[in-house]
């Protein structure tokens, strides 16, 4: 009987020790964050990002208050360079001297027009082999008139009309002005004098005017124009 009691007591002590051992292991597992072997849970796979943003390290953005630097090629428009001013390209075309259109390298003719009324059209044609310029306005003299026909200053073009060989320039001739002029006078001939770049007369040529051409003291001639419309608009 004593032996059985001792054995029973020993078994009880062994079972108690085993229980305490299991309890201690469970507490230790929880403290270390580990799961007991044989757990039904499995480790979740690592999350995969669908964001397409490149995580490669980028250079830091300029700090506030720090001016950005701009690289300008040497000798460029805004470059500091060596302080020299850009070279000025001479305008050789503007420097070239263009001879005046005269009776030696051009021909002139006068013709009637339907509109506007009481007007004639004077045409000069470059018959030479090089360019010539129709400077200012022609000097006109009807028949034996002593005075040069008036020039309409407001018809001055923005630039001198330059004629290549074969090109033409035009001047409008108003025969009669507004009421108040002298008695209209019939004319048969017209003396035309071209001028040079200094507005000095060269040589005169005489052309016949259309029949029944009458002029008065209020008529005028325009500056040379590059087209007929501008010549006859005054």
C-alpha positions in Angstrom: 0.0 0.0 0.0 2.8 2.4 0.8 4.5 1.6 -2.5 1.3 2.4 -4.5 0.9 5.7 -2.7 4.4 6.7 -3.5 4.0 5.7 -7.2 0.7 7.7 -7.4 2.3 10.7 -5.8 5.3 10.4 -8.2 2.9 10.3 -11.2 1.0 13.3 -10.0 4.2 15.3 -9.5 5.4 14.3 -13.0 2.1 15.4 -14.6 2.1 18.7 -12.7 5.7 19.3 -13.9 4.7 18.6 -17.5 1.8 21.0 -17.3 3.9 23.7 -15.8 6.5 23.1 -18.6 3.8 23.5 -21.3 2.5 26.7 -19.6 5.9 28.1 -19.5 6.6 27.4 -23.1 3.4 29.0 -24.2 4.2 32.1 -22.2 7.6 32.2 -23.7 6.3 31.8 -27.3 3.9 34.7 -26.7 6.6 36.9 -25.3 8.9 36.2 -28.3 6.1 36.7 -30.8 6.4 33.2 -32.3 3.6 30.9 -33.1 3.4 27.3 -31.9 4.4 24.7 -34.4 1.6 23.3 -36.4 -0.5 26.5 -36.4 -3.1 26.6 -39.1 -2.2 30.2 -40.1 0.4 30.7 -42.8 2.7 33.6 -43.3 1.1 36.3 -45.6 3.0 37.0 -48.8 4.9 40.3 -49.1 2.7 43.1 -50.5 3.4 44.0 -54.1 2.9 47.7 -55.0 1.1 48.6 -58.2 2.3 52.2 -58.0 4.4 53.0 -61.2 6.4 55.8 -59.4 10.1 55.3 -59.8 11.6 54.9 -56.3 15.1 55.6 -57.7 16.7 58.3 -55.6 16.1 61.8 -57.3 18.2 64.9 -56.8 16.9 67.3 -54.2 14.7 70.1 -55.5 16.2 73.6 -55.2 15.6 75.1 -51.8 13.4 78.1 -51.4 15.2 81.3 -52.0 18.0 79.7 -53.9 18.1 81.0 -57.5 18.3 78.4 -60.3 21.4 78.6 -62.5 21.0 78.7 -66.3 23.8 77.6 -68.6 24.2 79.9 -71.6 26.6 78.8 -74.4 29.6 81.0 -74.7 29.1 83.8 -77.1 25.3 83.4 -77.0 22.8 86.1 -77.0 22.7 86.5 -73.3 26.3 85.4 -72.5 28.5 87.8 -70.6 31.4 86.8 -72.7 34.4 89.0 -72.7 32.4 92.3 -72.7 32.8 92.9 -76.4 29.8 94.3 -78.3 28.4 92.2 -81.2 29.8 93.1 -84.5 27.5 95.1 -86.8 27.1 93.7 -90.2 27.2 96.5 -92.8 24.2 96.9 -95.1 26.0 96.7 -98.4 22.8 97.0 -100.3 21.8 100.3 -98.7 25.3 101.6 -99.3 25.2 100.8 -103.0 24.5 103.8 -105.2 21.7 103.3 -107.7 21.8 105.6 -110.8 18.7 107.7 -111.5 16.3 106.7 -114.3 16.9 109.3 -117.1 16.2 109.6 -120.8 19.5 107.9 -121.4 18.5 104.6 -119.8 14.7 104.9 -119.8 11.7 105.9 -121.9 8.6 107.8 -120.9 5.1 108.0 -122.3 1.8 109.6 -121.3 -1.6 108.0 -121.8 -5.2 108.8 -121.1 -7.3 106.9 -118.4 -11.0 106.5 -118.0 -10.9 106.9 -114.2 -10.5 109.2 -112.5 -11.7 111.8 -114.9 -9.3 114.7 -115.9 -6.2 112.6 -115.3 -3.3 111.3 -117.4 -0.9 108.5 -116.6 2.8 109.0 -117.0 4.9 105.8 -117.3 8.7 105.4 -117.2 10.3 102.1 -118.3 13.9 101.1 -117.6 15.4 100.2 -121.0 19.0 99.8 -119.6 20.9 96.7 -118.6 21.1 97.7 -114.9 18.8 98.9 -112.1 17.8 102.5 -112.0 15.8 104.5 -109.5 12.8 106.8 -110.2 13.6 109.5 -107.7 11.1 112.0 -106.3 8.6 113.3 -108.9 9.2 114.3 -112.6 9.4 117.9 -113.5 6.6 118.6 -116.0 6.0 121.6 -118.4 3.0 121.8 -120.6 3.8 123.4 -124.0 5.6 126.7 -123.4 4.7 127.1 -119.7 7.4 129.0 -117.7 6.6 127.3 -114.4 7.1 123.7 -113.5 3.8 121.8 -112.9 3.0 121.5 -109.1 4.0 118.3 -107.3 1.5 116.7 -104.8 3.6 116.3 -101.7 1.2 113.9 -99.9 1.8 111.3 -102.6 5.4 110.7 -101.5 6.0 106.9 -101.2 7.7 105.2 -98.2 10.7 104.2 -100.4 12.2 105.2 -103.6 11.0 103.1 -106.5 13.8 101.0 -108.0 13.4 99.5 -111.4 15.1 96.4 -112.7 15.6 96.3 -116.5 12.2 96.3 -118.1 10.3 97.4 -115.0 8.0 100.4 -114.9 7.1 103.2 -112.5 4.0 105.5 -112.7 3.0 109.0 -111.9 -0.5 110.4 -112.0 -1.2 113.8 -113.6 -4.3 115.7 -112.4 -5.2 118.1 -115.2 -7.9 120.2 -113.5 -8.2 121.0 -109.8 -11.2 122.0 -107.8 -13.2 125.1 -109.0 -11.3 128.2 -108.4 -8.4 127.7 -110.8 -7.7 129.8 -113.9 -9.3 129.2 -117.2 -8.4 125.8 -118.6 -5.8 125.9 -121.3 -5.5 123.4 -124.1 -2.1 121.7 -124.4 -0.5 119.5 -127.1 2.9 118.6 -125.7 4.4 117.7 -122.4 8.1 118.2 -121.4 9.2 115.5 -118.9 12.4 115.9 -116.9 13.7 113.1 -114.6 15.6 114.1 -111.5 18.6 112.5 -109.7 18.9 111.4 -106.0 19.4 115.1 -105.0 16.2 116.1 -106.8 18.2 117.9 -109.5 16.9 117.9 -113.1 18.8 115.8 -115.6 17.6 116.1 -119.2 14.2 116.8 -120.7 12.2 114.8 -123.3 9.0 115.9 -125.0 6.0 113.7 -125.6 2.6 114.3 -127.2 -0.4 114.4 -124.9 -3.8 113.0 -125.9 -6.1 115.2 -127.9 -8.3 117.7 -126.0 -6.0 117.9 -123.0 -6.8 120.9 -120.8 -5.0 122.0 -117.7 -5.4 124.8 -115.1 -3.4 126.2 -112.3 -4.7 123.7 -109.7 -3.5 120.6 -111.4 -0.6 118.5 -110.1 1.7 115.5 -110.6 2.4 112.7 -108.1 5.7 111.2 -107.0 6.7 108.1 -108.9 4.8 105.0 -107.7 5.4 101.3 -108.1 1.9 100.6 -109.4 -0.9 102.3 -111.4 -3.5 102.3 -108.5 -1.3 104.3 -106.2 -0.5 106.8 -109.0 -4.1 107.4 -109.8 -5.6 107.5 -106.3 -5.0 111.3 -105.8 
